[in-house]
Amino acid sequence: MAALQGPNLGVNYGWTARESGWNTGMDTNLKLLDAVLQLSVKSRAQATPPTTPTNGDRYIVAPSPSGAWVGKAGQIAVRIDAGWSFYAPKIGWTCFIEDEGVLSAYKASGWSAGIAI
């Protein structure tokens, strides 16, 4: 498996030619990139997963989450392959909040109120 991890997105790298684990490790990298680059979420007001999500749906988990989102408040929940994946945001990430029509930035105190676009 890759011995190195990028400090910003956490993408793994450093595999040697024909090394075992490259395939699954690269799949993880590609899912991460697909989830967080050009980030846009449906909402940041939901604390419970939607009942009929579609692959690719993304949310910022609201405070006091329940169900499959327990313990994931403030994280980005992404529906991938009929399951939820979670990514902890890093300072400086920006996200378009679709139901509010604002662009929000992540900072040490959490997601900003955002600016209308």
C-alpha positions in Angstrom: 0.0 0.0 0.0 1.1 3.6 -0.5 3.4 4.8 2.1 2.7 8.5 1.7 -0.4 10.6 2.2 -0.9 14.2 0.9 -1.4 16.7 3.7 -4.4 18.5 2.2 -6.9 16.0 0.8 -5.3 12.9 2.3 -4.8 11.3 -1.1 -2.5 8.3 -0.9 0.5 8.1 -3.2 3.9 6.4 -3.5 3.0 3.0 -4.7 5.8 1.0 -6.4 5.2 -0.6 -9.8 2.8 -3.6 -9.6 2.4 -3.2 -5.8 -0.6 -4.9 -4.2 -3.3 -2.5 -3.0 -2.8 0.0 -5.7 -6.2 -0.8 -7.2 -8.2 -0.3 -4.0 -6.1 2.6 -2.9 -6.6 4.4 -6.1 -10.4 3.7 -6.0 -10.4 5.4 -2.6 -8.5 8.4 -4.0 -10.9 8.8 -6.9 -14.0 8.6 -4.7 -12.4 11.3 -2.4 -11.7 13.6 -5.4 -15.1 13.1 -6.8 -16.7 13.9 -3.5 -14.9 17.1 -2.5 -13.6 18.9 -5.7 -15.9 21.6 -6.9 -17.9 21.0 -3.7 -21.7 21.7 -3.8 -24.1 20.2 -1.2 -27.9 20.0 -1.3 -28.2 21.3 2.3 -26.5 21.8 5.6 -29.7 21.8 7.6 -30.3 18.1 7.6 -29.3 16.0 10.6 -31.0 12.8 9.3 -30.1 11.1 6.1 -32.7 11.5 3.3 -34.9 8.5 2.8 -34.3 8.2 -1.0 -30.9 9.5 -1.8 -29.3 9.3 -5.2 -25.6 8.3 -5.7 -23.7 11.6 -5.7 -25.9 13.4 -3.3 -23.9 15.5 -0.8 -24.8 17.2 2.4 -23.0 19.0 5.3 -24.3 17.1 8.3 -26.3 19.4 10.7 -25.7 19.4 14.5 -27.1 16.5 16.5 -27.2 14.0 13.6 -29.1 10.6 13.8 -29.2 7.4 11.9 -26.3 6.7 9.6 -25.0 10.2 10.3 -24.5 9.9 14.1 -21.2 11.4 15.1 -20.6 13.1 11.7 -21.9 16.7 12.5 -20.2 19.3 10.2 -18.7 16.6 7.9 -19.6 16.2 4.3 -21.8 13.1 3.7 -21.7 11.7 0.2 -23.9 9.0 -1.2 -21.5 6.6 -3.1 -22.4 3.1 -4.2 -25.6 2.9 -2.1 -23.8 3.8 1.1 -22.6 7.0 2.9 -19.0 8.2 2.9 -17.9 11.0 5.2 -15.2 13.6 4.8 -14.0 16.0 7.5 -13.6 19.4 5.9 -10.3 21.3 6.2 -9.8 25.0 6.7 -10.2 26.9 3.5 -12.5 24.5 1.7 -15.4 26.2 0.0 -18.8 24.8 -0.7 -21.9 26.0 -2.6 -25.0 25.4 -0.4 -27.7 24.7 -3.0 -30.9 25.2 -0.9 -29.5 28.6 0.5 -27.9 29.8 -2.7 -24.7 30.8 -0.8 -21.0 30.0 -1.1 -19.6 29.0 2.4 -16.0 28.6 3.6 -14.8 26.3 6.2 -12.8 27.9 9.0 -11.6 26.9 12.5 -15.0 27.7 13.9 -16.9 25.7 11.3 -18.8 26.6 8.1 -19.3 30.4 7.5 -22.8 31.9 7.0 -21.8 32.3 3.3 -22.3 34.9 0.7 -25.1 35.0 -1.8 -24.2 34.1 -5.4 
